[in-house]
Amino acid sequence: MYDEVYNDTVFDHFMNPRNAGVINDADGFGVCGDPGCGDFLTIYIKVANDTIADISFLVFGCAAAIATSSMTTELAKGKALEEAIKITEDDIIEALGGLPEHKQHCSNLGVKALRSAIENYYNKTIEKYQ
């Protein structure tokens, strides 16, 4: 079923998601979606020297939501925060080698949750020094 809709890269990230799980002592976390009616993503980040040193995610959703969440973490890991916050939906789709048009909205989850996690980190950092 999935091989008819998704390419090998998407299928691989769905079947073998990278960076799945929780970072209990995360420096920031971000969420996107609605757990009551569909896809829901949480991204956790650890930051060192303004760089995403570690990143993980938990997602409730379809194969595309899992694959895009996995790829989002792969693209962001090791990047400076100012670089990671610029990752776009198109970057995720391109890195996956494409998505069916009716599933491209899943890349929004990753972008929004990642930006939310970075914003959460900045807010915690500001509060710590006030």
PAMAR-537807 format. One record per atom (N, C-alpha, C, O, CB): residue in three letters; x, y, z. Coordinates in steps of 0.02 Angstrom, whole numbers, m for minus. Glycine has a CB too. Example, Ala and Ser with C-alpha at 12.3 -4.5 7.8 and 13.67 -1.06 7.14 Angstrom:
<atoms>
(atom "ALA" (660 m284 390))
(atom "ALA" (615 m225 390))
(atom "ALA" (660 m165 390))
(atom "ALA" (712 m166 423))
(atom "ALA" (565 m224 452))
(atom "SER" (642 m112 354))
(atom "SER" (684 m53 357))
(atom "SER" (645 2 394))
(atom "SER" (670 57 402))
(atom "SER" (704 m30 286))
</atoms>
This chain:
<atoms>
(atom "MET" (41 m60 0))
(atom "MET" (0 0 0))
(atom "MET" (43 63 0))
(atom "MET" (34 107 m42))
(atom "MET" (m46 0 60))
(atom "TYR" (91 67 48))
(atom "TYR" (131 128 53))
(atom "TYR" (178 137 m6))
(atom "TYR" (193 193 m25))
(atom "TYR" (170 127 118))
(atom "ASP" (203 81 m34))
(atom "ASP" (250 87 m89))
(atom "ASP" (217 116 m152))
(atom "ASP" (253 138 m197))
(atom "ASP" (281 20 m104))
(atom "GLU" (152 115 m156))
(atom "GLU" (117 143 m214))
(atom "GLU" (113 220 m208))
(atom "GLU" (106 254 m259))
(atom "GLU" (46 113 m219))
(atom "VAL" (117 246 m148))
(atom "VAL" (107 317 m136))
(atom "VAL" (173 352 m120))
(atom "VAL" (184 408 m142))
(atom "VAL" (58 328 m79))
(atom "TYR" (217 320 m83))
(atom "TYR" (277 351 m58))
(atom "TYR" (340 323 m91))
(atom "TYR" (343 264 m108))
(atom "TYR" (282 342 17))
(atom "ASN" (390 367 m100))
(atom "ASN" (454 344 m127))
(atom "ASN" (494 307 m73))
(atom "ASN" (472 304 m15))
(atom "ASN" (495 404 m154))
(atom "ASP" (551 280 m91))
(atom "ASP" (591 239 m44))
(atom "ASP" (616 279 16))
(atom "ASP" (619 252 72))
(atom "ASP" (650 210 m80))
(atom "THR" (633 343 6))
(atom "THR" (658 384 62))
(atom "THR" (602 396 113))
(atom "THR" (613 389 173))
(atom "THR" (685 451 36))
(atom "VAL" (544 414 89))
(atom "VAL" (487 425 134))
(atom "VAL" (470 361 171))
(atom "VAL" (460 361 231))
(atom "VAL" (425 451 94))
(atom "PHE" (467 307 134))
(atom "PHE" (451 242 164))
(atom "PHE" (503 223 217))
(atom "PHE" (485 198 270))
(atom "PHE" (447 187 110))
(atom "ASP" (567 236 203))
(atom "ASP" (620 220 252))
(atom "ASP" (612 262 315))
(atom "ASP" (619 235 370))
(atom "ASP" (688 233 220))
(atom "HIS" (598 327 308))
(atom "HIS" (590 369 368))
(atom "HIS" (526 351 406))
(atom "HIS" (522 361 467))
(atom "HIS" (588 443 347))
(atom "PHE" (476 325 371))
(atom "PHE" (415 301 405))
(atom "PHE" (430 237 444))
(atom "PHE" (410 231 502))
(atom "PHE" (359 289 353))
(atom "MET" (463 190 413))
(atom "MET" (476 125 444))
(atom "MET" (533 128 495))
(atom "MET" (534 89 543))
(atom "MET" (492 74 391))
(atom "ASN" (580 174 485))
(atom "ASN" (639 180 529))
(atom "ASN" (650 253 548))
(atom "ASN" (701 283 528))
(atom "ASN" (702 151 494))
(atom "PRO" (604 283 585))
(atom "PRO" (610 354 600))
(atom "PRO" (674 369 640))
(atom "PRO" (692 332 686))
(atom "PRO" (549 379 639))
(atom "ARG" (707 423 621))
(atom "ARG" (768 445 655))
(atom "ARG" (747 491 712))
(atom "ARG" (701 531 706))
(atom "ARG" (817 480 607))
(atom "ASN" (784 485 768))
(atom "ASN" (777 532 824))
(atom "ASN" (708 530 858))
(atom "ASN" (687 579 888))
(atom "ASN" (791 602 801))
(atom "ALA" (675 473 855))
(atom "ALA" (610 467 888))
(atom "ALA" (619 459 963))
(atom "ALA" (667 427 985))
(atom "ALA" (570 408 859))
(atom "GLY" (575 489 1002))
(atom "GLY" (577 483 1075))
(atom "GLY" (575 551 1109))
(atom "GLY" (564 602 1077))
(atom "GLY" (639 446 1096))
(atom "VAL" (585 549 1174))
(atom "VAL" (581 609 1216))
(atom "VAL" (651 625 1242))
(atom "VAL" (689 579 1259))
(atom "VAL" (531 598 1274))
(atom "ILE" (667 688 1246))
(atom "ILE" (726 711 1282))
(atom "ILE" (700 739 1347))
(atom "ILE" (671 794 1348))
(atom "ILE" (769 765 1240))
(atom "ASN" (709 703 1402))
(atom "ASN" (680 722 1466))
(atom "ASN" (704 789 1492))
(atom "ASN" (667 825 1524))
(atom "ASN" (693 669 1516))
(atom "ASP" (767 805 1479))
(atom "ASP" (795 869 1504))
(atom "ASP" (805 918 1446))
(atom "ASP" (855 954 1443))
(atom "ASP" (862 856 1540))
(atom "ALA" (757 919 1400))
(atom "ALA" (761 962 1341))
(atom "ALA" (768 1035 1361))
(atom "ALA" (739 1058 1410))
(atom "ALA" (700 952 1296))
(atom "ASP" (805 1072 1321))
(atom "ASP" (812 1144 1331))
(atom "ASP" (752 1182 1301))
(atom "ASP" (738 1239 1320))
(atom "ASP" (877 1169 1299))
(atom "GLY" (717 1149 1255))
(atom "GLY" (659 1179 1224))
(atom "GLY" (616 1125 1193))
(atom "GLY" (640 1072 1174))
(atom "GLY" (679 1231 1172))
(atom "PHE" (551 1139 1189))
(atom "PHE" (507 1092 1154))
(atom "PHE" (453 1133 1118))
(atom "PHE" (436 1188 1138))
(atom "PHE" (475 1041 1203))
(atom "GLY" (428 1104 1065))
(atom "GLY" (375 1137 1027))
(atom "GLY" (325 1087 1003))
(atom "GLY" (341 1029 990))
(atom "GLY" (405 1175 968))
(atom "VAL" (263 1109 996))
(atom "VAL" (209 1065 974))
(atom "VAL" (173 1096 915))
(atom "VAL" (174 1157 904))
(atom "VAL" (160 1051 1032))
(atom "CYS" (141 1052 876))
(atom "CYS" (100 1075 821))
(atom "CYS" (48 1021 807))
(atom "CYS" (64 961 809))
(atom "CYS" (143 1090 758))
(atom "GLY" (m12 1042 793))
(atom "GLY" (m65 995 776))
(atom "GLY" (m120 994 828))
(atom "GLY" (m119 1033 876))
(atom "GLY" (m37 926 767))
(atom "ASP" (m167 949 818))
(atom "ASP" (m224 941 863))
(atom "ASP" (m232 867 878))
(atom "ASP" (m255 829 835))
(atom "ASP" (m288 970 832))
(atom "PRO" (m214 845 939))
(atom "PRO" (m218 774 955))
(atom "PRO" (m289 747 954))
(atom "PRO" (m299 686 950))
(atom "PRO" (m187 762 1022))
(atom "GLY" (m338 790 958))
(atom "GLY" (m407 767 959))
(atom "GLY" (m434 748 891))
(atom "GLY" (m482 710 886))
(atom "GLY" (m450 820 988))
(atom "CYS" (m403 774 837))
(atom "CYS" (m432 761 772))
(atom "CYS" (m383 743 717))
(atom "CYS" (m402 735 659))
(atom "CYS" (m470 820 750))
(atom "GLY" (m320 736 734))
(atom "GLY" (m273 719 679))
(atom "GLY" (m201 719 702))
(atom "GLY" (m186 703 760))
(atom "GLY" (m281 768 623))
(atom "ASP" (m156 735 656))
(atom "ASP" (m85 733 668))
(atom "ASP" (m64 781 724))
(atom "ASP" (m90 836 729))
(atom "ASP" (m47 749 604))
(atom "PHE" (m17 758 765))
(atom "PHE" (7 798 821))
(atom "PHE" (81 782 831))
(atom "PHE" (99 724 837))
(atom "PHE" (m34 785 886))
(atom "LEU" (123 833 833))
(atom "LEU" (195 825 838))
(atom "LEU" (223 866 896))
(atom "LEU" (204 923 906))
(atom "LEU" (229 845 773))
(atom "THR" (269 836 933))
(atom "THR" (309 871 983))
(atom "THR" (382 861 965))
(atom "THR" (404 804 953))
(atom "THR" (294 845 1056))
(atom "ILE" (420 915 963))
(atom "ILE" (492 912 951))
(atom "ILE" (528 938 1013))
(atom "ILE" (507 987 1043))
(atom "ILE" (512 955 888))
(atom "TYR" (581 902 1032))
(atom "TYR" (622 919 1090))
(atom "TYR" (692 936 1064))
(atom "TYR" (718 902 1019))
(atom "TYR" (624 861 1142))
(atom "ILE" (723 988 1093))
(atom "ILE" (791 1006 1073))
(atom "ILE" (837 1015 1134))
(atom "ILE" (815 1037 1187))
(atom "ILE" (791 1071 1031))
(atom "LYS" (899 997 1124))
(atom "LYS" (954 1012 1170))
(atom "LYS" (999 1060 1133))
(atom "LYS" (1017 1048 1075))
(atom "LYS" (992 947 1195))
(atom "VAL" (1019 1114 1166))
(atom "VAL" (1058 1166 1134))
(atom "VAL" (1125 1173 1168))
(atom "VAL" (1129 1173 1230))
(atom "VAL" (1021 1233 1134))
(atom "ALA" (1178 1177 1128))
(atom "ALA" (1245 1191 1153))
(atom "ALA" (1278 1241 1106))
(atom "ALA" (1281 1229 1046))
(atom "ALA" (1288 1125 1159))
(atom "ASN" (1302 1296 1133))
(atom "ASN" (1336 1347 1093))
(atom "ASN" (1291 1370 1035))
(atom "ASN" (1315 1376 978))
(atom "ASN" (1403 1321 1066))
(atom "ASP" (1228 1383 1050))
(atom "ASP" (1179 1406 1000))
(atom "ASP" (1171 1359 941))
(atom "ASP" (1153 1379 886))
(atom "ASP" (1200 1474 974))
(atom "THR" (1184 1295 953))
(atom "THR" (1177 1243 902))
(atom "THR" (1132 1187 929))
(atom "THR" (1135 1171 989))
(atom "THR" (1246 1215 881))
(atom "ILE" (1092 1158 886))
(atom "ILE" (1050 1101 906))
(atom "ILE" (1095 1040 912))
(atom "ILE" (1112 1008 862))
(atom "ILE" (991 1088 856))
(atom "ALA" (1114 1024 974))
(atom "ALA" (1159 969 987))
(atom "ALA" (1122 902 985))
(atom "ALA" (1151 851 965))
(atom "ALA" (1192 978 1056))
(atom "ASP" (1059 902 1004))
(atom "ASP" (1018 842 1002))
(atom "ASP" (946 863 989))
(atom "ASP" (925 918 1007))
(atom "ASP" (1024 800 1068))
(atom "ILE" (909 819 958))
(atom "ILE" (839 833 941))
(atom "ILE" (801 767 938))
(atom "ILE" (829 716 916))
(atom "ILE" (834 872 873))
(atom "SER" (739 768 959))
(atom "SER" (697 708 954))
(atom "SER" (625 730 944))
(atom "SER" (608 789 949))
(atom "SER" (704 664 1018))
(atom "PHE" (582 680 931))
(atom "PHE" (512 695 919))
(atom "PHE" (467 638 939))
(atom "PHE" (488 580 942))
(atom "PHE" (501 712 846))
(atom "LEU" (405 656 953))
(atom "LEU" (350 608 961))
(atom "LEU" (295 633 915))
(atom "LEU" (279 692 915))
(atom "LEU" (325 602 1036))
(atom "VAL" (266 588 876))
(atom "VAL" (214 609 829))
(atom "VAL" (158 558 831))
(atom "VAL" (169 498 837))
(atom "VAL" (243 616 758))
(atom "PHE" (98 584 824))
(atom "PHE" (38 543 815))
(atom "PHE" (13 562 746))
(atom "PHE" (m6 620 734))
(atom "PHE" (m17 555 872))
(atom "GLY" (13 515 699))
(atom "GLY" (m9 532 632))
(atom "GLY" (4 478 581))
(atom "GLY" (22 422 598))
(atom "GLY" (24 595 611))
(atom "CYS" (m4 497 519))
(atom "CYS" (2 451 463))
(atom "CYS" (76 440 445))
(atom "CYS" (120 469 477))
(atom "CYS" (m37 478 401))
(atom "ALA" (87 399 394))
(atom "ALA" (155 385 372))
(atom "ALA" (192 448 352))
(atom "ALA" (251 456 368))
(atom "ALA" (154 336 313))
(atom "ALA" (159 493 317))
(atom "ALA" (191 556 296))
(atom "ALA" (209 599 356))
(atom "ALA" (261 631 356))
(atom "ALA" (146 594 248))
(atom "ALA" (166 601 406))
(atom "ALA" (181 640 467))
(atom "ALA" (242 612 502))
(atom "ALA" (284 650 527))
(atom "ALA" (120 640 514))
(atom "ILE" (248 546 505))
(atom "ILE" (306 515 537))
(atom "ILE" (369 530 497))
(atom "ILE" (421 549 525))
(atom "ILE" (296 438 544))
(atom "ALA" (366 521 431))
(atom "ALA" (424 531 388))
(atom "ALA" (447 604 389))
(atom "ALA" (507 618 393))
(atom "ALA" (409 510 317))
(atom "THR" (400 651 386))
(atom "THR" (419 722 386))
(atom "THR" (447 743 453))
(atom "THR" (493 784 457))
(atom "THR" (359 766 367))
(atom "SER" (421 715 507))
(atom "SER" (448 730 574))
(atom "SER" (519 704 580))
(atom "SER" (563 739 604))
(atom "SER" (404 698 629))
(atom "SER" (531 643 557))
(atom "SER" (598 614 558))
(atom "SER" (646 657 517))
(atom "SER" (701 672 540))
(atom "SER" (596 542 530))
(atom "MET" (627 675 457))
(atom "MET" (671 715 414))
(atom "MET" (683 784 443))
(atom "MET" (738 811 437))
(atom "MET" (641 721 344))
(atom "THR" (633 814 474))
(atom "THR" (643 879 506))
(atom "THR" (699 875 557))
(atom "THR" (742 919 559))
(atom "THR" (577 902 540))
(atom "THR" (700 823 598))
(atom "THR" (752 816 649))
(atom "THR" (820 805 616))
(atom "THR" (871 830 641))
(atom "THR" (736 758 697))
(atom "GLU" (822 767 562))
(atom "GLU" (885 755 527))
(atom "GLU" (912 821 498))
(atom "GLU" (973 833 501))
(atom "GLU" (875 704 470))
(atom "LEU" (869 862 470))
(atom "LEU" (891 925 441))
(atom "LEU" (914 975 494))
(atom "LEU" (960 1014 481))
(atom "LEU" (835 956 400))
(atom "ALA" (884 974 553))
(atom "ALA" (899 1023 605))
(atom "ALA" (958 1004 649))
(atom "ALA" (993 1048 674))
(atom "ALA" (838 1033 648))
(atom "LYS" (969 940 658))
(atom "LYS" (1022 917 704))
(atom "LYS" (1090 943 682))
(atom "LYS" (1111 935 624))
(atom "LYS" (1023 840 707))
(atom "GLY" (1125 975 729))
(atom "GLY" (1191 1002 715))
(atom "GLY" (1192 1072 686))
(atom "GLY" (1246 1101 676))
(atom "GLY" (1227 956 670))
(atom "LYS" (1134 1099 671))
(atom "LYS" (1131 1166 641))
(atom "LYS" (1127 1219 696))
(atom "LYS" (1101 1207 751))
(atom "LYS" (1069 1172 595))
(atom "ALA" (1154 1278 681))
(atom "ALA" (1146 1335 725))
(atom "ALA" (1072 1352 727))
(atom "ALA" (1036 1342 679))
(atom "ALA" (1188 1397 700))
(atom "LEU" (1050 1377 784))
(atom "LEU" (979 1394 792))
(atom "LEU" (955 1441 737))
(atom "LEU" (900 1432 710))
(atom "LEU" (967 1426 860))
(atom "GLU" (994 1492 721))
(atom "GLU" (974 1540 669))
(atom "GLU" (968 1507 601))
(atom "GLU" (930 1531 558))
(atom "GLU" (1023 1598 666))
(atom "GLU" (1004 1453 590))
(atom "GLU" (999 1416 527))
(atom "GLU" (940 1368 529))
(atom "GLU" (902 1363 480))
(atom "GLU" (1065 1377 514))
(atom "ALA" (931 1334 584))
(atom "ALA" (877 1285 591))
(atom "ALA" (808 1317 586))
(atom "ALA" (762 1287 558))
(atom "ALA" (883 1248 658))
(atom "ILE" (802 1377 612))
(atom "ILE" (736 1410 611))
(atom "ILE" (715 1429 540))
(atom "ILE" (657 1445 527))
(atom "ILE" (738 1473 655))
(atom "LYS" (762 1428 493))
(atom "LYS" (748 1444 423))
(atom "LYS" (728 1383 381))
(atom "LYS" (713 1391 322))
(atom "LYS" (809 1477 392))
(atom "ILE" (728 1323 411))
(atom "ILE" (708 1263 374))
(atom "ILE" (634 1272 353))
(atom "ILE" (593 1292 394))
(atom "ILE" (717 1198 417))
(atom "THR" (620 1256 291))
(atom "THR" (553 1266 264))
(atom "THR" (520 1199 248))
(atom "THR" (551 1146 248))
(atom "THR" (555 1309 201))
(atom "GLU" (455 1203 235))
(atom "GLU" (417 1144 213))
(atom "GLU" (448 1116 149))
(atom "GLU" (454 1055 142))
(atom "GLU" (343 1162 202))
(atom "ASP" (467 1159 103))
(atom "ASP" (497 1137 41))
(atom "ASP" (564 1101 52))
(atom "ASP" (579 1053 17))
(atom "ASP" (508 1196 m6))
(atom "ASP" (603 1124 101))
(atom "ASP" (666 1090 118))
(atom "ASP" (653 1018 139))
(atom "ASP" (688 972 119))
(atom "ASP" (703 1128 174))
(atom "ILE" (602 1009 180))
(atom "ILE" (585 942 205))
(atom "ILE" (560 898 149))
(atom "ILE" (582 840 142))
(atom "ILE" (531 946 261))
(atom "ILE" (516 924 108))
(atom "ILE" (489 885 52))
(atom "ILE" (545 867 3))
(atom "ILE" (548 810 m20))
(atom "ILE" (434 925 15))
(atom "GLU" (588 914 m11))
(atom "GLU" (644 901 m57))
(atom "GLU" (692 848 m29))
(atom "GLU" (713 804 m65))
(atom "GLU" (683 966 m71))
(atom "ALA" (707 853 36))
(atom "ALA" (752 804 68))
(atom "ALA" (722 734 66))
(atom "ALA" (759 684 64))
(atom "ALA" (767 825 140))
(atom "LEU" (656 730 68))
(atom "LEU" (623 665 65))
(atom "LEU" (615 640 m7))
(atom "LEU" (593 584 m18))
(atom "LEU" (554 668 98))
(atom "GLY" (634 681 m55))
(atom "GLY" (626 661 m125))
(atom "GLY" (555 668 m151))
(atom "GLY" (536 638 m201))
(atom "GLY" (649 591 m134))
(atom "GLY" (516 710 m116))
(atom "GLY" (447 723 m136))
(atom "GLY" (396 688 m93))
(atom "GLY" (410 639 m59))
(atom "GLY" (437 703 m206))
(atom "LEU" (336 715 m94))
(atom "LEU" (278 687 m60))
(atom "LEU" (218 694 m107))
(atom "LEU" (216 740 m147))
(atom "LEU" (265 722 10))
(atom "PRO" (171 649 m102))
(atom "PRO" (110 659 m140))
(atom "PRO" (79 726 m120))
(atom "PRO" (83 746 m62))
(atom "PRO" (59 601 m128))
(atom "GLU" (49 760 m168))
(atom "GLU" (22 827 m155))
(atom "GLU" (m26 829 m96))
(atom "GLU" (m25 876 m56))
(atom "GLU" (m14 853 m217))
(atom "HIS" (m67 777 m89))
(atom "HIS" (m116 776 m34))
(atom "HIS" (m85 762 34))
(atom "HIS" (m119 762 85))
(atom "HIS" (m169 725 m48))
(atom "LYS" (m18 750 36))
(atom "LYS" (17 738 99))
(atom "LYS" (69 792 114))
(atom "LYS" (102 789 166))
(atom "LYS" (51 670 97))
(atom "GLN" (77 841 71))
(atom "GLN" (128 892 81))
(atom "GLN" (115 935 142))
(atom "GLN" (161 963 170))
(atom "GLN" (133 935 20))
(atom "HIS" (53 940 163))
(atom "HIS" (37 979 223))
(atom "HIS" (71 951 285))
(atom "HIS" (80 987 334))
(atom "HIS" (m39 982 234))
(atom "CYS" (89 887 284))
(atom "CYS" (122 857 343))
(atom "CYS" (189 891 358))
(atom "CYS" (211 891 416))
(atom "CYS" (133 782 331))
(atom "SER" (222 919 307))
(atom "SER" (286 952 319))
(atom "SER" (277 1015 361))
(atom "SER" (324 1038 392))
(atom "SER" (319 970 253))
(atom "ASN" (216 1043 362))
(atom "ASN" (202 1101 404))
(atom "ASN" (211 1085 478))
(atom "ASN" (234 1127 517))
(atom "ASN" (131 1126 392))
(atom "LEU" (193 1024 497))
(atom "LEU" (200 1003 567))
(atom "LEU" (271 1011 591))
(atom "LEU" (284 1041 643))
(atom "LEU" (177 930 576))
(atom "GLY" (319 985 552))
(atom "GLY" (389 987 571))
(atom "GLY" (415 1058 577))
(atom "GLY" (448 1075 626))
(atom "GLY" (431 949 522))
(atom "VAL" (400 1098 527))
(atom "VAL" (424 1168 527))
(atom "VAL" (396 1205 587))
(atom "VAL" (433 1239 623))
(atom "VAL" (405 1203 462))
(atom "LYS" (331 1201 598))
(atom "LYS" (300 1238 653))
(atom "LYS" (323 1214 721))
(atom "LYS" (336 1254 766))
(atom "LYS" (224 1233 648))
(atom "ALA" (329 1148 730))
(atom "ALA" (351 1122 795))
(atom "ALA" (424 1139 808))
(atom "ALA" (442 1155 864))
(atom "ALA" (341 1046 798))
(atom "LEU" (466 1136 756))
(atom "LEU" (537 1154 764))
(atom "LEU" (544 1227 783))
(atom "LEU" (580 1244 829))
(atom "LEU" (576 1140 699))
(atom "ARG" (509 1271 747))
(atom "ARG" (512 1342 764))
(atom "ARG" (485 1356 834))
(atom "ARG" (511 1399 869))
(atom "ARG" (473 1383 712))
(atom "SER" (434 1320 853))
(atom "SER" (406 1327 920))
(atom "SER" (456 1305 973))
(atom "SER" (462 1336 1026))
(atom "SER" (341 1286 926))
(atom "ALA" (493 1251 960))
(atom "ALA" (543 1227 1007))
(atom "ALA" (600 1277 1015))
(atom "ALA" (623 1290 1070))
(atom "ALA" (572 1159 984))
(atom "ILE" (621 1307 959))
(atom "ILE" (674 1357 962))
(atom "ILE" (650 1419 1000))
(atom "ILE" (686 1447 1040))
(atom "ILE" (697 1376 890))
(atom "GLU" (589 1439 986))
(atom "GLU" (559 1497 1022))
(atom "GLU" (554 1482 1097))
(atom "GLU" (568 1525 1138))
(atom "GLU" (490 1514 993))
(atom "ASN" (533 1421 1114))
(atom "ASN" (529 1401 1184))
(atom "ASN" (597 1405 1218))
(atom "ASN" (603 1428 1274))
(atom "ASN" (500 1330 1190))
(atom "TYR" (649 1382 1183))
(atom "TYR" (717 1386 1209))
(atom "TYR" (737 1458 1222))
(atom "TYR" (762 1474 1276))
(atom "TYR" (767 1352 1160))
(atom "TYR" (726 1501 1173))
(atom "TYR" (743 1572 1181))
(atom "TYR" (705 1603 1240))
(atom "TYR" (734 1641 1279))
(atom "TYR" (729 1611 1116))
(atom "ASN" (641 1588 1246))
(atom "ASN" (601 1615 1301))
(atom "ASN" (628 1592 1369))
(atom "ASN" (631 1631 1416))
(atom "ASN" (528 1594 1294))
(atom "LYS" (647 1529 1374))
(atom "LYS" (675 1503 1437))
(atom "LYS" (742 1537 1452))
(atom "LYS" (756 1553 1509))
(atom "LYS" (685 1426 1433))
(atom "THR" (782 1548 1401))
(atom "THR" (847 1579 1410))
(atom "THR" (839 1651 1434))
(atom "THR" (875 1674 1479))
(atom "THR" (888 1578 1344))
(atom "ILE" (793 1687 1403))
(atom "ILE" (780 1757 1423))
(atom "ILE" (755 1759 1496))
(atom "ILE" (778 1801 1535))
(atom "ILE" (728 1790 1376))
(atom "GLU" (708 1715 1513))
(atom "GLU" (682 1714 1582))
(atom "GLU" (735 1699 1632))
(atom "GLU" (735 1726 1688))
(atom "GLU" (626 1662 1588))
(atom "LYS" (782 1655 1614))
(atom "LYS" (836 1636 1659))
(atom "LYS" (881 1695 1678))
(atom "LYS" (908 1698 1733))
(atom "LYS" (878 1580 1628))
(atom "TYR" (888 1743 1632))
(atom "TYR" (934 1798 1643))
(atom "TYR" (898 1863 1664))
(atom "TYR" (930 1916 1668))
(atom "TYR" (974 1811 1581))
(atom "GLN" (833 1859 1677))
(atom "GLN" (797 1919 1698))
(atom "GLN" (796 1924 1773))
(atom "GLN" (768 1972 1801))
(atom "GLN" (727 1920 1671))
</atoms>
